[in-house]
Amino acid sequence: MELRQLEYFVAVAEEANFTRAAERVHISQSGISAQIRQLEHDLGAPLIDRSSRTATLTAAGEAALGHARAALAAAAAVRRSVDDVAEVVRGRLVVGMVTACTVTPLFDALSAFHRAHPGVAITLVEDTSDRLTERVRAGEMDMALIGAATAAPDGLGALPIVSERLVAAVPVGHALARRRRVTLADVARYPIVCMPPGTGIRTVFDQACAAAGLRADIALQASAPDAVADLAIRGLGVAILSESMAGAYRGRLNAPVVADVDIPAVLALIWSAAESPALRELLGHSRRAFAGPTAEEALS
């Protein structure tokens, strides 16, 4: 009796079909059938009733299924415990980041983690901060870099990276360009160029406008901060950005602080509370990468 035979048996039992089970475990149908026949021979009893198009369990199969699942779970636990002791990490991590992310310490962390643990497959997904947060909360994603109005969404681990004020970025000839501080009322007199709903910057701006009883004219939206800044440079509206985002355009944009917005725009790493060994390792690399001198430079 081999573990792979138990895996094939469980797959057929759960799929009730040899073809689907074969696809699930990435083996040919004839191969899975032969392995289960060998298992039945070793156990001395048929486990699968093949008399109809649906593969059903015999009485012996029903009796064996729970033990087969337990054996597979125990084998996986043995592997995890040995990996933990040996500091070998395997598996797969799904990492999210806000659309058009240019925060290089995250990429540095992923690179260092990959070099240390090449056995872990990494999937990188871009989305809005709101959707990334929900996917981490739902367990569909292990970790994400998000923009938010609060440092730690409820029920998730969080590492704040940057907390900044909002600015109103305008080209040099604009009426607000000579001012160091402006109010929301000042900004609301002009068309606004901003990031879309679901992003941290937009959440902060919308909450501040609602609290002040103002309705801003969102003329244009773009997912990438660079695109928002470029639109403002071309005179298409006042760009709502964080201080470091606007800082990359000194000389082309002046960026007075929006003084009456008290909620900071926060950039943070968030992760599921159920940490796997792989996730713990990646978090360690991320903390080191964002603690380095390049973290703030990457945001400016």
N, C-alpha and C positions, 0 to 999 in steps of 0.2 A: 504494500500500500504506500502510495506517494502523495505528498501534499498537492501536487498539481492534479492528481486524479480526484482528490476531494474538491479542489477548486472547480474542476469541470463538472462534477456531480452537482454541486451547489448551483452552478450556472444553469444547468439543464432544469433543475428543480424549480428555480425562480423564473426562468423564461418559458417553461413548459413547451420548449421547442428546441430541437437539436441545432437547427440552422441559426437561430438567433443567439443561442448559447455559444456556438462556435465563433460567431462574429464578435461577441462580447469578450471572449478570452483570446481572440486572435489566433485561431487554429482552424484547420479545415474540418468540415463536418465529419468526414470519415475518420479523421484523427481523434476527435473528441469521442466519437462513438466507440472506437477501438479502445481508448483509455478507460472508458466507463465499463466496457465489457471485461477488461482485465481486472478492474476493481471488483466487479460482481463475482468474477471467478475466484479472486483472493478471499472474498467474504463468504462465498458459498451460497449466495442468494441473489436473485434479480432485484435491482433497485428501481428500475424504470420500466413502466408498462408501455410497450411500443405497439400495442394492438390498434391504436387509433392515430389520427393526425396530431393530436395533442399528447405530448409526453407527460404522463402522470406518474406519481410515485406509487410503488407497491407498498404493502405494509412494512416490509423490511426497509424500503427507502424512507418512509415516514419516520421510522425509528432511528435511522442513521443520520437524517438531515441535521438535527440539532447538534449532534456530536461533531459532525463534519464542520459546521460553522464554528463551533467552539475551538476545534483544532486549528482552523485557519486563523482565528483571532489570537490564539495563544502563540502561534508561530510568528504572527506580525508583532506581538508584544515582545517576544524574544529578540526579534530584529531591532526594535526600537530601543530596548534596554542596552543591547550590545553597542548600538550606534551611539547612544548617549555616553557610555563609558569610553568608547574609543574616539569620541568627538568626531564621528563621521555622520554627516547629515545627507539624507536622501529625500526624494520626493519632488513636490512641485509647489511653487509659490506664485500666487497671483497678486501683482502689485499694481496699484492705480496711481495716476497722477492727473492733475488738472490739465485740460487741453492746452496745447502750446506751451507746455512747461519748459523752462530753460534753466532750471535750478540744478546746476552741475553737481553739487554734492550728492544728490540722490543717485545720479549716474555713477559717481565715484564709489558709492556704497554698493551698488549692484555689481560693479566691476570687481571690487575687492572680494565680495561674497562669492562671486562666480569662480574666481581664482582659488579661493579656499575650499569651495564645495562644488566642484564641477558636476557632481551627481544630482544636483537639484536643478530641475527645469524651472525657468523663470518666464512668466507671461506678464507682459506690460500692457496696461489698458489705459486709454485716455477717456475722460468724461468730465462732466461738471462736478463741482464739489458736493452738491446735494446728492447726486446719484452715487458717487463714490462712497459717501458716508453710509448710505443705505445698503450698498452692496457689502461693505465691511461688516455692518451690523447684522446682515442676513447670513454671513458666513460664506458668501460667494467670492470674497476677496480677503487676502490676509493683511495687507497694509496699503495705505494710500497717502499721498501728499495732497492736501486740500487747502483751499482758502476758506476762511470761516469768520464769523463774527464773534465766536467764542473759542477758547483754546482747546476745550475738551468736550466733544459731543457726549451725551449721556451714555454710559455703559461701555465706553471704549477707552482703551489706553491712548494717550496722546503725548507728543513731544512738540511743544511750540518752538518754531524756528525763528520767526520774525513777527513782531507786533508793531504796526505802523499806523500813522494818521493817513486820512484821505487827503488828496490834493486835487485842485482844479487846474489841469495843465492846459495852457493856452499858448498860441504863437506870440512872438515878441511884440507884434503890433496890436494885440488885443487890449480892450479897455481894462481887463483885470491883470494884465501882465506886470504892471509896476507895483502891485500890492503884494505884501508878504503873507497876509491873512485875508481870507474872504469868509462870508457866511453862506449858508445854504440858500438864503433868500437872494444873495448876489448871484449865485450860480444858476438858480432856477429862472433867471431872466433870459437865459440863453439856451439854445439847443444843446442837448447833452449827447456826448458819445461815450458809451459805457460797455462793459462786458454784459453778457446775457444773464437772465435770472438763473439761479442755481449756483452762481459763482460767489465767492466770498466777498469780493469788492462790491458787487451789485447788492448782495444781501445787506451789507452795512449801509450803503447809500439809500436803499429803499426804506430800511427801518428808520434811518435818521429823517428822511423826508416825511414819512408817515407821522413820526413823533412831533415834527414841526408844523404839521398841517399843510405841507406843500405838495404840489403835484408837478414833478419835473417833466419836461418835454424830452423824452428819449428819442433823439432823431435817428441815431445809428447805433448798431450793436456789432461787436466783433468778439470772438472767443479769445483771440490772442492779444495780450497787452500791447505788443508792438504795433498791431493793426490799429488799435484804439489810438495810440499816440500818433501814428502816421495820418490818420483821419483828422486829428486835431491840428496837426502841422499844416494841413491843407485848408484849414479854416472852416471845417464842416461841423464844428461844435466844440464845446468845452469837454475835455477828456477827464473822466473820473478815474483816478489811478491811486496806487499807494505811492509813498514818497520814493521808494527805491525804484519802482517801475518808471516813474517820471524822470528819475535821476539820470537814466541812460540817454536822455535827450536834452541835456543842458546845452544851451546855446541855440536850440531850435524851439524849445518850449520853456516857458516860465511856469512854475508850479506852486502858487500860493496854497498854504494849508487851509483846509476848510475848518475853521476854528470851532464851530459849534457842533461838530460831529464828535461825540465823546467815545463812541464805540470804535475800537481799533480794528483794522484789517489784519487778521492773523493768518500766517502760513504755518501749517502744522502737519506732522506725521501722525496718523491715527492707525490703530491696529485692533484686531479682535482680541478679546480678553482670553480666549482659548489659544494660548501660544503653543505652537509646535516647536520641536528642536530647531527646525530650519528657520522659523520665524524669529526665535530668540537670537540665533546667530546673525540674521539680517539686521535686526534691531541694534545689535552691538556694533555692526559695521556702520549703520546709519548714524548712531550717536557720535561715533568717532569722526565720520565725514563732516557732519554739520557742526561739530565743535571746532573744526579746523579754521584757519584764517581765510579760506576761500568761500565760506558759506555766505557771508554778507556781500562779498564781492560779486558772487553769482547773481545776487538779487538786485544789484545796482547797475 
